[in-house]
């Protein structure tokens, strides 16, 4: 029984670590988009459509990475 419990805890730890990485990656993507929008120089360089397009691409990449990480 101890062995099964040990394996369960190891699997939980791996899943928690993967979840944390996904969360960090998505938060980093959101923060980078937010920083890009709030920076006054960046706001002058990019149209709202370009910012929205970039935001979609960054979030899509984060979600793709999230899917890839689910497959251990």
N, C-alpha and C positions, 0 to 999 in steps of 0.2 A: 504494500500500500504506500509505503514511503516513497518508493521509486516513482510511482504514478503521480503522486503529489509533487515530487521534485520536477518531473517533466512538465506538469501543468504550470508550475510557477515559472519555469524557463520559457515556455511558450507565451505565457502572459507577459513576461518581461520583454520578449521580442516584439510582440504586438504593440505593447505600450510605447516602445522605442520608435517603432514605425509610425504610429499615430502621432507621436510628438514631432517627428521629422516632417510629416505631411502638414501638420498644423503650422509649424514654423515656416515651411516653404510657402504656404498659402498666405500667411500673415506678412511675410517678406514681400510677396508679390503685391499685396494690397498696399503695404507701406510705400513701396517704390512708386506705385501709380499715384498714391496720394501726394507724395513728395514732389512728383513730377508736375502734378496739377497746381500745387500751392506755391511752387517756386515762381516768382514773378517773371524771371527771364524765360523760363520754360513756357510759361503761359503765353508769352509774346511770340515764341518761336513756333508753337504748335497750335493748330486749329482744334476746337473741341472734338471734331470728327476724328482727327489723328490720335488725340489722347484716348478717346473711347475705343478706337481700333486697337491701340497698343494695350489698353487695359484688358480688352477681351483676349488678346493673344497671350498676355502674361498669365491670366487666370486659366486659360485653356491649357497652357503648358504645365501649370501647377497641378491641375486636375489630371492631366495625362501622367505626370510623375506619381501622383497619388495612386492611380490605377496600376502603374508599373510596380510600385512598392507593395501592393497587396499580394502580388505573386512572389512568394519567398523563394 
